[in-house]
Amino acid sequence: MEQLTIKSSTNKYPIFVGTKLRFKTQALIGKEYNNIMIITDSSVESLYLQDVVNSFSEDIKISYAVVAAGESSKDISNYYDLMTAAIKNGLDRHSLIIALGGGMVGDLAGFVAATYMRGIDFIQMPTTILAHDSSVGGKVAINHPEGKNLIGNFYPPQAVIYDVETLHSLSDKEIRSGYAEVIKHGLISDQLFFDQVRSFDITTKIKDEDLTEHILKGIAVKAKIVELDEKESNQRKYLNLGHTLGHALESELGYGQITHGEAVAIGMLFALQVSENIYNSPLPYKELYEWLDRNKYPFQLPSLSVETLLGRMKKDKKSRDLTVQMVLLKGVGQPTIETLDDELLSKYLDDFLRELGKS
């Protein structure tokens, strides 16, 4: 088992990464709770819920709530139902919520914990590769039809318990989704990490040691940035490389129609293309495209209105005064933020979508 520590403004919490950790949940939490509610989804429930429940002693009250799998569950209706479940299960300010699942469950359960009785403890137990990014850093949220993660908070967990064995049950789509965030961490950090991931074939069975190494490196990149800028006033925005267009695509196509990572992959290609145009410097657009293509990331999109996408990009959390701010790269490991006017961004977006449609 490997361990990292994240320092936030309110607490310091451990991240455990290893195998069979779900069977040791109570021992790893490091704090006593008498009432615990586990929030999971319909896919994870049958696979890992009982393992986590059985890891606790019989004198602890354990309840659970299950939402439908998929990004569409990260909405105000499920949030309200979970708040009701917490009340009915008798949770108080000394209780614990465990988020057992992927990024959707972590965001949703974390937002419930952040707002229930003005905030109670919660633990992240990610079961997807994608969640190596979302489970660390304390951003919790639900979606609004007008935009992704527009209703949320900064609320760090008490611990992150990452059992890599749970990743072997992921579909090919979920593996692609997760590794988009892994290679993003390479792009914003250093060439060596980017090249290492780029040489990796994610269509074959991935070994536990490879998963552990990639996850730890990705978490380390995020941890360094989050500790410098917890509330996303500056450097933390770098973690949103590819997300400005990616979130717009998710919203426009309908949550769940394309995975978060698949949308971010397209967004990263766009960000690299814009970066090359603005900074007039070579970037690994071709290398990234070829890796994504080789690993079967989808590029085909329905006909989309540039104007509509631009409108959604303006609602992104990084936007300011309805002007789009994008994370770009001056080079691998050299992220920056640029404010782009509508006319220029529309031209870049139109050119990009036309080119992507020919792929």
DRENDRENLO-605371 format. One record per residue: x, z, y of N, C-alpha, C, CB in turn; residue in three letters. Coordinates in steps of 0.02 Angstrom, whole numbers, plus 32768, in hexadecimal, padded with zeros to 4 digits. Glycine has a CB too. Layout:
% residues N
XZYXZYXZYXZYALA
...
//
This chain:
% residues 359
802A80007FC4800080008000802C8000803F7FD0803D8000MET
801A7FD6806E803D7FD380AE80127FF480E4804E7F8980C2GLU
8032800F8117800D8031814C802980208190800E807D8141GLN
7FFD801181BE800D800782057FE58039822D7FFF7FBD821CLEU
7FF98044826B7FD3807182977FC5804E82D97FF980B282A3THR
7F87805282F07F73803683307F66806F83627F34800A8328ILE
7F818069839D7F74809B83D17F43807E84047FB780B083F5LYS
7F0B809F840B7EDA808B843E7ED880C084757E938081841FSER
7EB080B484A87EAC80E484DF7E88812484CA7E8780C5851ASER
7E62812284947E3A815B847F7E53817B843E7DF281478478THR
7E76815584157E8D817183D67EC7814883B97E53817583A3ASN
7EE2816183837F15813D835D7EFB813783177F5B8163835FLYS
7EF780FA82FC7ED880F382BB7F0480C9828B7E9380D282C2TYR
7F0080DB824A7F2980B982197F07807A81FE7F3A80E981E0PRO
7F30804B81E97F18801081C47F3B801081817F277FCD81ECILE
7F148015814C7F2E801681087F217FD180E97F0D804F80DDPHE
7F557FB280CC7F4E7F7280AC7F6C7F7780667F717F3980D5VAL
7F447F6680337F5D7F6B7FEF7F277F587FBD7F777FB17FE1GLY
7F327F687F7D7F017F587F497EDE7F977F317F247F357F0ETHR
7EA07F8F7F1C7E767FC57F017E697FFE7F327E977FE17EC2LYS
7E6F7FF07F727E6580257FA47E1C803A7FAA7E7D800C7FE8LEU
7DEE800F7F957DA780217F9A7D96805C7F6D7D7B7FE47F88ARG
7DBF80677F397DB3809F7F0C7DD080E07F277DD280907EC7PHE
7DF380DC7F607E1481177F7D7DFA81257FC47E60810E7F7ELYS
7DBE810D7FD37DA6811180187DA7815880347D6080F6801CTHR
7D8A818780107D8781CB802A7DCD81E780387D6281F97FF8GLN
7DFC81DA800C7E4081F480157E6281D580527E6981E87FD7ALA
7E53819680607E74817380977E56818280DB7E728129808BLEU
7E18819880DD7DF781A5811E7E1A81DC81447DAE81B88113ILE
7E30821181217E57824581427E2E8275816D7E8A8225816CGLY
7DED827481677DC282A1818E7D8382AE81657DB0828281D4LYS
7D6882E9816B7D2D82FB81437CEC82E981687D2E83468132GLU
7CBF82C981437C7C82B8815D7C4982CD81287C76826C816DTYR
7C1182E9813F7BDC82FE81107BA782C881087BBD833E8129ASN
7BA3829981377B6F826681357B8E822381477B3382788165ASN
7B8C81F481197BAC81B281237B79817B81157BEB81AB80F6ILE
7B76814A81417B4C810F81347B7980D281307B168106816CMET
7B7380AE80F97B99807080EF7B6D803681037BB2806980A5ILE
7B87800A812D7B647FCD81407B897F9281217B5E7FC5818EILE
7B657F6980FB7B847F3080DA7B537EF680DB7B977F428091THR
7B667EBE80BB7B397E8580B97B267E7480727B597E4780DBASP
7AF77E46806A7ADA7E3780287B0C7E197FF87AA07E098030SER
7B427DFB80107B757DE07FE47BA47E167FCB7B9C7DA98007SER
7BB77E427FF77BE87E767FE67BC87EAF7FBE7C087E928026VAL
7B887EBA7FC97B657EF27FA97B717EF47F5E7B1A7EEE7FB7GLU
7B657EBC7F3C7B6A7EBC7EF27BB27EBD7EDA7B477E7F7ED7SER
7BE07EAD7F057C277EA97EF17C4D7EEB7EF97C4A7E737F18LEU
7C457F0C7F337C727F437F437C507F837F5C7CA27F2D7F76TYR
7C0F7F807F6A7BEE7FBC7F877BF47FF87F597BA57FAD7F95LEU
7BE57FEF7F187BE680287EEB7C2B80467EE37BCA80147EA7GLN
7C5E801B7EE57CA380347EE17CB280657F1A7CD67FFA7EE3ASP
7C9B80537F567CA7807F7F907C7D80BF7F8B7C9680597FD1VAL
7C3E80B77F787C1280F27F707C3181237F3E7BCB80DD7F59VAL
7C4981097F067C6481337ED07CA781547EE37C6C810B7E91ASN
7CC5813D7F197D05815A7F2D7CFD819D7F517D2B812A7F5ASER
7CBE81AE7F617CB081ED7F847C9782237F537C7C81E27FBBPHE
7CA582617F647C8D82997F3A7C4182A07F427CB082DB7F4ESER
7C2382BF7F117BD982C37F0E7BBB82EF7F447BC482DD7ECBGLU
7BE3831A7F647BC883477F977BC083257FDC7BF483847F9EASP
7BD582E67FE17BCE82C180207B908295801B7C0D8296802EILE
7B668298804F7B2A826E80507B3E822680627AF582898082LYS
7B3081F880357B4081B1803F7B00818880407B7181988008ILE
7AF6816280757ABF813280787ADD80EE80887A88814680ACSER
7AB580BA80817ACE807880937A96804C80AC7AF080578057TYR
7AA9801A80D47A7A7FE980EE7A997FA480E37A6B7FF5813AALA
7A6F7F7480D07A877F3180BF7A657EFD80EC7A7B7F218075VAL
7A8D7ED2810B7A727E9B81337A817E5A810E7A907E9A817BVAL
7A5C7E26811F7A687DE581007AAD7DCB81127A327DB28115ALA
7ACF7DAD80E37B127D9180F07B0C7D5781217B337D7980AEALA
7B3E7D50814C7B3F7D19817B7B3E7D3081C37B057CEC816FGLY
7B5B7D0781EF7B627D1782367B1F7D2282597B887CE08258GLU
7AEA7D03823F7AA87D0982607A8E7D51825D7A767CDB823FSER
7AAA7D7B82337A947DC2822F7AB07DEC82677AA97DE081EDSER
7AE07DD1828D7B007DF882C27AD67DF283027B497DE182CFLYS
7A977E0B82FD7A687E0383347A477E4483467A347DCE8323ASP
7A1E7E42837A79FF7E7F839479CD7E9D836379DC7E7083D7ILE
79AD7E72833B797C7E8B830B799C7EB582D579567E5082EBSER
79D37E9C82B779F67EC382847A167F0182A17A2B7E988261ASN
7A2F7EFB82DE7A4C7F3583017A177F6D83067A667F218347TYR
79DB7F5B831C79A67F8D832479937FAC82E179677F6C8344TYR
798E7F8282AD797C7F9B826B79B17FCC825179747F618239ASP
79F07FBE825F7A267FEA82487A25802C826F7A6A7FC88250LEU
7A15802982AF7A0D806782D579D6809282B779FF80588320MET
799F807282A4796780958285797D80B48243792B8066827ATHR
79A4808F821B79BC80A881DB79EA80E581E679E3807281B5ALA
7A1380E3821A7A40811B82287A17815A823A7A6F810A8262ALA
79E28151826079B781898272799481A682347982817482A7ILE
79788179820B7953818F81D0798181B1819D7930815481AFLYS
79C1819D819B79F081BB816C7A1181FB81887A268189815BASN
79FB820F81C47A11824F81DF7A58825081FA7A0A828281ACGLY
7A728218820D7AB6821882297AB7823D826C7ACF81CF8232LEU
7AEB826482777AF4828682B77B38827382D37AED82D282AFASP
7B4C829683087B8B828483297BC9829383007B9082A8836BARG
7BC182B682C87BF982C6829D7BF8829B825D7BF88310828BHIS
7BCD8269825C7BC7823D82227BF6820182287B7F82268219SER
7BF781D881F47C24819E81F07BFD816181DB7C5E81AC81C0LEU
7C0E812981FA7BF580E881E37C3180C181C77BD380C0821EILE
7C2780A3818D7C5A8078816E7C42803081707C6A808F8125ILE
7C6A8005818E7C5B7FBD81907C7D7F9C81557C717F9C81D4ALA
7C577F8C81217C727F6E80E47C5F7F2480E27C597F9380A5LEU
7C8D7EF880F37C7D7EB180F37CAC7E8A811F7C357EA6810AGLY
7C967E4F81327CBE7E23815C7CB67E3381A67CAC7DDC814FGLY
7CCA7E0381CF7CCA7E0E82177C857E1B82337CE77DD4823AGLY
7C527DF982177C0E7E04822F7BF97E4C82257BDD7DD5820CMET
7C047E6681E97BF27EAB81DA7C1A7EDC82057BFD7EBB818FVAL
7C5B7ECF820D7C857EFB82367C6E7EFE827E7CCC7EE48233GLY
7C5E7EC3829A7C467EC182E07C037EE582E77C407E7982F8ASP
7BD57ED782BA7B917EF382BD7B927F3E82B17B647ED0828ALEU
7BB27F53827B7BB47F9B826A7BDB7FC1829F7BD47FA68225ALA
7C107FA382B97C377FC382EE7C0F7FCD832D7C757F9B82FDGLY
7BE57F9C833E7BBB7FA3837A7B857FD883707B9C7F5F838CPHE
7B6B7FDC83337B3C801283237B5F8055832D7B21800B82DAVAL
7B9B805D83117BC0809C83187BD080AC83617C01809982F0ALA
7BE1807883887BF4808283CE7BBA809A83F97C10804283EBALA
7B7D808B83E57B43809A840E7B1480CE83F17B1C805B841BTHR
7B1B80DE83B17AF1811183927B04815683AD7AF6810E8344TYR
7AD5817883CB7AE281B983EA7B1F81B784187AEC81EF83B3MET
7B26817F843B7B5D8172846A7BA2816E84487B5F81A8849EARG
7BA1816384067BE0815683E47BF1818783AD7C1681558416GLY
7BF6816E836F7C0D819783377C47817283157BD281A68304ILE
7C6A819482E97CA4817782C77C8F813E82997CC981AD829FASP
7CBC810C82937CB180D982607CF480C282447C8A809E827EPHE
7CF080A782087D29808D81E37D1E804481D47D3580B681A1ILE
7D51801C81DC7D4D7FD581C97D697FCD81837D757FA981FCGLN
7D427FAD81577D597F9B81147D4F7F50810B7D347FC480DCMET
7D7E7F2781237D757EDE81227D787EC380DB7DAA7EBD814DPRO
7D4F7E9080CE7D507E6F808D7D5B7E2480947D0E7E7B8068THR
7D717E0E80D07D817DC880DB7DC57DC380FD7D4B7DA58106THR
7DE47D8980F77E247D7D811A7E187D7B81657E457D3B8102ILE
7DE17D5D81797DD07D5881C07DD07D9C81E27D8C7D3681C9LEU
7DB97DCE81BD7DB17E1181DA7DF47E3481E57D867E3C81ADALA
7E2C7E1681CF7E6C7E3581E17E757E32822D7EA87E1081BEHIS
7E527E03824D7E557DFE82957E1F7E2982B57E4C7DB482ABASP
7DE17E22829F7DA97E4382C17DA67E8F82B47D687E2482ACSER
7DC27EA6827C7DBD7EEE826C7DEF7F1882937DC87EF88222SER
7E207EF782B27E557F1A82D77E4B7F0F83227E9B7F0382C0VAL
7E4F7F4483487E4C7F3C83917E107F5983B37E507EF683A2GLY
7DDC7F6A838B7DA47F8F83A77D717F6883CE7DBF7FC283D3GLY
7D6E7F2683C57D387EFF83E57CFD7EFB83B57D517EB783F9LYS
7CC47F1383CC7C877F1283A37C507EF083CC7C727F5A838DVAL
7C237ECD83AA7BF17EA783D17BBC7E8A83A47C137E6F83F8ALA
7B867E7383C57B547E4883A57B4D7E0983D07B0F7E6D839CILE
7B2F7DD683B27B287D9683D47AE67D9383FC7B2B7D5D83A2ASN
7AE67D67842D7AAA7D5584517AA07D0A84467AAF7D66849FHIS
7A637CF184447A5A7CA8843B7A807C7E846D7A117C988440PRO
7A8F7C9A84A77AB47C7484DA7B007C7784D27AA27C8E851FGLU
7B187CA384A67B607CA8849E7B747CDC846C7B807CB684E0GLY
7BB07CD3844F7BC97D00841B7BE87D3E843A7BFC7CDB83EFLYS
7BD97D78841C7BF77DB8842E7BEC7DCC84777C417DB68420ASN
7BB57DB684947BA87DC684DB7B8F7E0D84E57B757D9584F7LEU
7B777E2D84AF7B5F7E7284B37B8E7E9D84887B147E79849AILE
7BB77EC584A87BE87EEA84807C0D7F1F84A67C197EBB8463GLY
7C427F3784877C687F6F84A47CAF7F6E84877C447FB38494ASN
7CDB7F9584A77D1C7FA4848A7D177FE9846A7D567FA184C1PHE
7D1D7FEC84287D12802A84057D3C802B83C57CC6803483F4TYR
7D77804A83C87DA58047838E7D8C806F83527DE9806083A2PRO
7D9B805983167D88807F82DA7DB680BA82D07D8A8052829DPRO
7DA680E3829F7DD1811B828C7E068105825A7DA78154826EGLN
7DF980CE82387E2A80B382087E13806D81F37E3180E281CAALA
7E41804681DA7E32800681BB7E4E800881747E507FC981E4VAL
7E237FFF81437E37800180FD7E2D7FBC80DF7E0E803780D4ILE
7E657F9B80D17E647F5480BF7E7A7F4B80767E927F2A80EFTYR
7E4A7F44804A7E587F3980037E5C7EEE7FF57E217F5B7FD6ASP
7E987ED47FEB7EA07E8B7FE57E817E707FA57EEA7E797FE7VAL
7E727E9C7F757E507E857F387E0B7E677F487E487EBE7F06GLU
7DEC7E817F7D7DA97E687F8E7DAB7E207FA87D897E957FC3THR
7DE67E087FBA7DEB7DC47FD67DE87D8E7FA07E2C7DBD7FFCLEU
7DEF7DA17F617DEE7D6F7F2C7DA77D557F1D7E0C7D8C7EEDHIS
7D757D767F387D307D607F2D7D187D317F657D017D9C7F28SER
7D457D207F947D327CF77FCC7D297CAE7FB87D657CFC8004LEU
7CFA7C8C7FD97CF17C457FD07D297C1F7FF47CAC7C2E7FEASER
7D307BDF7FE47D627BB580067D567BB480517D607B6D7FEBASP
7D177BB380667D077BB280AE7D207BF280D07CBC7BAA80B9LYS
7D177C2B80AF7D2C7C6A80CD7D787C7180CE7D0D7CA480A7GLU
7D997C55809C7DE37C55809D7DFC7C2B80D87DFF7C3A805AILE
7DDE7BF080E07DF07BC6811A7DE37BEA815B7DC97B848119ARG
7DAA7C0B815F7D977C2E819C7DCB7C6381AD7D527C4D8195SER
7DE07C89817C7E107CBE81887E557CA5819B7E157CE9814CGLY
7E6B7C7081797EAF7C5881867EB47C3481C97EC57C2A814ETYR
7E7C7C2081E67E7F7C05822A7E987C3A825A7E397BEB8240ALA
7E827C7882517E997CAF827C7EE17CC2826B7E6B7CEC8274GLU
7EF57CBB822C7F3A7CCA821A7F697C99823D7F447CC681CDVAL
7F5A7C5882397F867C2782587F837C2C82A57F747BE08242ILE
7F4A7C4482BF7F467C5083077F797C85831C7EFE7C67831BLYS
7F7E7CB982F37FAF7CEE83037FF67CD283017FA87D2882D1HIS
80037CA182D680447C8082D580507C59831580497C52829AGLY
801D7C34832B80247C0B836880327C3583A67FE67BE18372LEU
80147C6F83AB801D7C9783E880587CC683E47FDE7CBE83F7ILE
80797CC983A980B07CF983A280F47CD9839A80A37D268367SER
80FF7CB5836381427C97835A81407C5D832981737CCC8342ASP
81707C31833181747BF3830A817C7C0282BF81AF7BC88322GLN
81A37C3582AE81B07C45826881707C57824381E27C7E8263LEU
81467C81826281067C94824380D87C58823E80E47CCC826CPHE
80D57C30827280AC7BF3827080C27BC4823880AF7BCF82B4PHE
81037BB98232811D7B8C81FF81117BA781B981687B808209ASP
81157BEA81B281097C08817180C17BFB815A81187C538173GLN
80927C078186804C7BFC8174803E7BB1816A801D7C1881ABVAL
805D7B88819480527B408190806A7B22814E80757B1D81CAARG
809A7B42812F80B47B2980EF808C7B4380B480FE7B3E80E7SER
80597B6B80C280337B8C808E7FF57B63807C801F7BD380A3PHE
7FE87B5B803B7FAD7B3780237F777B6980127FBF7B0A7FE5ASP
7F437B6C803B7F0E7B9D802F7ED77B8480017EEF7BB28072ILE
7EDF7B477FE77EAE7B2D7FB77EBE7B447F707EAB7AE07FBATHR
7EF87B627F667F0B7B7D7F247EFF7BC87F237F567B6D7F13THR
7F037BE67EE97EF97C2F7EE37F307C537F097EF87C457E98LYS
7F1C7C7F7F357F4C7CA27F607F5E7CE57F407F2E7CAD7FA7ILE
7F9E7CF37F3A7FB57D307F1B7FAB7D6C7F4B80007D2A7F08LYS
7FA27DA77F2D7F987DE37F557FD17DF07F857F8F7E1F7F28ASP
800F7DE37F6D80487DF07F99804A7DC17FD580897DEA7F71GLU
80347D827FCB80317D5380037FFB7D67803480247D0C7FEAASP
7FC17D7A801A7F8B7D9180457FA07DCE806D7F4C7DA2801BLEU
7FBF7DFD804C7FD57E3A806D80077E2B80A57FF47E6B803BTHR
80377DFF8096806A7DEE80C8804B7DCC8105809F7DC080AAGLU
801F7D9A80F980007D7681317FD37DA3815A7FD97D3A8117HIS
7FAD7DCD81387F7F7DFA815A7FA67E2D81857F527E1F8127ILE
7FDB7E49816880037E7A818E80237E5A81CB80387E988160LEU
803D7E1D81C3805C7DFB81FC80287DEC8232807E7DBA81E6LYS
7FED7DD5821D7FB87DC7824D7FA27E0682717F7D7DA7822BGLY
7F997E3C824C7F857E7C826B7FBA7E95829B7F767EB18235ILE
7FFA7E8D828880317EA482B380317E7F82F580747E9B828FALA
80237E3D82F4801F7E1683327FE77E31835D80137DCA8322VAL
7FAC7E3B833E7F737E5383657F7F7E9A837F7F337E51833BLYS
7F9C7EC583557FA77F0A83697FD47F0F83A67FC67F32832FALA
80087EE783A780377EE883E080137ED5842180717EB883D4LYS
7FE97EA2841D7FC57E8B84597F907EBE846E7FA47E47844CILE
7F6A7ED8843D7F347F07844C7F4F7F47846C7F0D7F18840CVAL
7F887F5E84557FA47F9C84717FBB7F9284B97FDF7FB48447GLU
7FCC7F5484CB7FDF7F4585107FA27F3C853D800A7F068512LEU
7F6B7F24851F7F307F1285487EF17F1C851F7F357EC98561ASP
7EDC7F5B85197EA37F6B84EE7E627F4C85057E9B7FB684E9GLU
7E567F4B85477E157F3685617E137EEC85777E027F62859BLYS
7E427EC585617E437E7C856B7E437E6985B67E067E5D854AGLU
7E6E7E8985DB7E757E7786217EAA7E42862C7E857EB4864BSER
7ED87E3B85FC7F0D7E0A86037F247DEF85C07F487E298629ASN
7F5A7E0D85A37F787DF185677F497DEA852C7FB37E1A8553GLN
7F197E1885267EED7E1684EB7EC67DD584E87EBE7E5184EBARG
7EBC7DB585217E997D7585227EBD7D4184F97E8F7D5D8569LYS
7EFF7D4A84F07F267D1984C97F0B7D1384817F6F7D2D84C8TYR
7EED7D4984697ED27D4984257E967D1A841F7EBD7D8F8411LEU
7E7D7D0284577E437CD584577E577C8B84567E197CE38494ASN
7E957C7C84457EA97C36843E7E777C13840F7EF27C2F8423LEU
7E5A7BDC84277E2A7BB683FF7DE37BCF84017E417BB683B9GLY
7DD87C0A841E7D967C29841C7D677C1084527D9D7C738422HIS
7D817BF6848A7D547BDF84C07D287BA784A77D7D7BC884FDTHR
7D467B74848A7D1D7B3E846C7CFF7B55842A7D487B008462LEU
7D257B7D84037D0B7B9383C27CCA7BB983C87D3E7BBE83A1GLY
7CC67BE983F67C887C0E84007C4F7BE184187C927C478432HIS
7C607BB184437C2D7B82845C7C117B5984237C4B7B548492ALA
7C3C7B4483F57C257B1D83BB7BF87B47838E7C617B028393LEU
7C0C7B8683827BE37BB183597B9D7BBA83777C057BF58350GLU
7B9B7BC783B77B5B7BD183D97B317B9283D87B667BE88421SER
7B507B5983E77B2B7B1B83ED7B117B0283A97B567AE5840DGLU
7B3A7B0983767B267AF183337AF67B2183117B637AE68308LEU
7AF67B6083277ACD7B9383077AFA7BC082DE7A957B7482DBGLY
7AF57C0182E97B227C3082C67B1A7C29827A7B137C7882DBTYR
7B537C2082597B547C1882107B597BD181F97B177C3781F4GLY
7B4C7BA082257B507B5A82117B997B4482087B2E7B2D8246GLN
7BC57B64822C7C0D7B5982247C2D7B9E82277C297B28825CILE
7C5E7BAB81FE7C7C7BEE81FF7CA37BF9823F7CA97BF981C2THR
7CAD7C37824F7CD27C48828C7D177C28828B7CD87C948294HIS
7D3A7C3082547D7E7C1582507D807BC982537D9E7C2C8211GLY
7D507BA882357D4D7B5F82387D427B4882807D167B43820AGLU
7D187B6C82A47D0C7B5B82EA7D4A7B6983147CD07B848306ALA
7D6C7BA083077DA97BB2832B7DE07B7F831D7DC07BF88319VAL
7DE37B6582DF7E157B3382CE7E0E7AF582FA7E0F7B1F8283ALA
7DCF7ADF83037DC37AA6832F7DD57AB983777D787A8F832BILE
7DC37AF6838A7DD37B0E83CD7E1E7B1183DA7DB57B5183D9GLY
7E457B2283A77E8E7B2483AF7EAB7ADE83B97EAF7B468373MET
7E917AAF83947EA77A69839D7E9A7A5383E57E837A3A836BLEU
7E5F7A6483FE7E4E7A5384437E7D7A7584747E057A658452PHE
7E8A7AB584697EB67ADB84957EFC7ABE84967EB87B258480ALA
7F157AA8845D7F587A8A845A7F597A47847E7F6E7A818411LEU
7F237A2084767F2079E084987F1D79E984E57EE379B88480GLN
7EF57A1884FC7EF27A2785437F357A40855C7EBB7A5B8552VAL
7F557A6A85357F977A8585487FCA7A4D85517FAF7AB78513SER
7FCB7A1E85237FFA79E685287FED79BE85677FF579B984EAGLU
7FAE79B485787F9D798F85B57FB279B485F47F52798185B6ASN
7FA579F585F67FB27A1B86327FFD7A2A863C7F8B7A5C8630ILE
801E7A3D860780647A52860D80967A1985FD80717A8C85E0TYR
807B79E185E580A579A885D680E079BB85AA80BF79888617ASN
80D179E38577810479F8854880EA79F08501811B7A418555SER
811679DE84D180FF79D3848D80EB7A14846B813679B18464PRO
80B37A128448809A7A4B842280887A3383DB805C7A6C8445LEU
80837A6083AB80787A4B8365802F7A388357808D7A838337PRO
80127A0D83817FCD79F683757FCA79D283327FB579C883AFTYR
7FF779A283287FF7797A82EB800279A682AD802D794382EELYS
803079D582B2803E7A01827A80027A2D8269807B7A2D8289GLU
7FE17A48829D7FA57A7082927F6D7A4782747F8E7A9182D3LEU
7F637A0B82907F2D79E082777F3979D0822D7F29799E82A0TYR
7F7679BE821B7F8579AB81D67F7B79E681A77FCD799081D1GLU
7F8E7A2381BD7F847A5D81937F3A7A6B81897FA77A9B81B1TRP
7F137A6781BE7ECB7A7181BA7EAB7A3D818D7EAC7A6F8200LEU
7EBF79FF81957EA379C8816D7EB579D181237EBD79858186ASP
7EF479E381167F0B79EC80D17EE67A2480AE7F5779FA80D0ARG
7ED17A5680D57EAE7A8F80B97E627A8A80C17EC67ACE80D9ASN
7E4B7A4C80D07E047A3A80CD7DD97A5C81037DE97A4C8089LYS
7DF57A67813D7DCC7A7F81757DA07A45818D7DF97A9A81B0TYR
7D617A53819C7D347A1D81B27D3F7A0A81FB7CEB7A3281A8PRO
7D4279C982077D4A79B0824B7D0C798B82647D867982824FPHE
7CE1797782367CA8794F82497C72797B82697C8B792A820BGLN
7C5F796A82A57C2C798E82C97BF2795F82DA7C4879AF830ALEU
7BB6797982E07B7F794E82F87B8C793B83407B3A797282F1PRO
7B66790B83597B6E78F6839F7B5D793283CD7B4078B983AFSER
7B8D794383F77B84797D84227B8B7969846B7BB779B38411LEU
7B63798984957B66797C84DD7BA079A284FC7B23798F84FFSER
7BCC797E851E7C04799E85407BEA79CF85757C3179698561VAL
7BB579BA85987B9979E585CC7B7E7A2785AF7B6079C085F0GLU
7B5D7A2185757B427A5E85567B7A7A8B853D7B137A4B851CTHR
7BAD7A6F851E7BE57A9785067C097AB885417C167A6B84DFLEU
7C107A9385777C317AB085B27C097AEB85CD7C397A7A85E9LEU
7BC77AE485CC7B9C7B1B85E27BA67B5985B77B537B0685E1GLY
7BAD7B4F85767BB77B8885497BFD7BA685547BAE7B738500ARG
7C2F7B7C85607C727B95856C7C757BBF85AC7CA47B5A8572MET
7C4B7BAF85DC7C497BD786197C2C7C1D860E7C1F7BB2864ELYS
7C067C2585D87BE97C6685C87C187C90859D7BA77C5D85A4LYS
7C527C73858C7C847C9885667C9B7CD5858D7CBF7C6A8554ASP
7CAD7D0A85697CBF7D4A858A7CFC7D4385B67CCB7D7F8556LYS
7D277D1285A87D637D0A85D17D567CE486127D987CE585A9LYS
7D1D7CC386167D0D7C9D86527D047CCB868E7CCE7C738647SER
7D127CAF86C87D0B7CD787057CEA7CAD873B7D517CF1871DARG
7CB57CC987587C907CA5878C7C7A7C6087737CBA7C9E87CCASP
7C637C5E87347C4C7C2187147C817BEA87137C0D7C078737LEU
7CC07BFE87117CF77BD0870A7D1B7BE086C97D287BD48747THR
7D297BAC86A27D467BB6865F7D8F7BC986647D3D7B778635VAL
7DA17BFF86427DE77C1286397DF97C0785EF7DF47C5C864FGLN
7E2C7BE085E37E407BD1859E7E857BED858F7E3F7B858591MET
7E8D7C0485517ECF7C1685397EF27BD685237ECB7C4A84FFVAL
7F2C7BC985407F537B8D85307F997BA3851A7F577B5D856DLEU
7FC17B73850580057B8184EF80377B568516800D7B7584A4LEU
806A7B75853280A27B4F854E80D37B3E851680C57B788586LYS
80CF7B6284E080F67B5784A480DF7B88847081427B5F84B2GLY
80F47B7F843180E17BB083FE80FE7BF4841280FB7B9A83B7VAL
80D37C26841380E87C68842880E87C728473812A7C77840EGLY
80CC7C41849880C97C4584E180827C3984FA80FA7C138501GLN
80547C6684EA800F7C5E850180097C6C854C7FE17C8C84DBPRO
7FD87C4C856A7FCA7C5785B17F807C4B85BC7FF67C2785DETHR
7F687C5985F87F227C5086087F1C7C2386457EFF7C948615ILE
7EF17BF086407EE77BC186777E9D7BBE86897F017B7B8665GLU
7E907BBA86CA7E4C7BAD86E27E447B6286EB7E3E7BD38725THR
7E107B4686CB7E077AFE86CB7DC67AEB86EF7E067AE38683LEU
7DC97ABB871C7D8C7AA6873F7D627A7B87107D9D7A808780ASP
7D227A7787217CF17A5686F57D027A0D86E87CAD7A5B8714ASP
7D1679E9871B7D2279A187137D5B799386E37D3079828757GLU
7D9279B886EB7DCB79AE86C07DBC79C386797E0879D586DBLEU
7D9B79FC86727D8B7A16862F7D5A79E7860B7D6D7A5C8634LEU
7D2A79CB862F7CFB799C86117D1E795E85F77CC579878645SER
7D4E7946861D7D75790B86077D9D791B85C87DA478F48640LYS
7DC0795485C87DE77968858E7DBA797085507E0D79A9859BTYR
7D7F798F855B7D52799D85247D34795C85087D1A79CC853ALEU
7D22792F85347D0678EE851F7D3A78C784F77CEF78C5855CASP
7D7778C5850F7DAD78A284EB7DBA78C184A77DED78A28515ASP
7DBA790384A57DC8792784677D93791A84327DCF79728474PHE
7D53791F84477D1D791684177D1A78CE83FD7CD979288437LEU
7D2A789E84287D2D785984117D64784F83DE7D38782A844DARG
7D9E786C83EC7DD7786683BE7DC9788A837C7E17788283DFGLU
7DAB78C583807D9B78EC83447D6978C783187D8079328357LEU
7D3978A583397D07787F83147D23784582EC7CD478668342GLY
7D5E782E82FE7D7E77F782DA7DA8780E82A07DAA77CF830ALYS
7DB07850829A7DDC786B82657DBA786782217DF078B38274SER
//
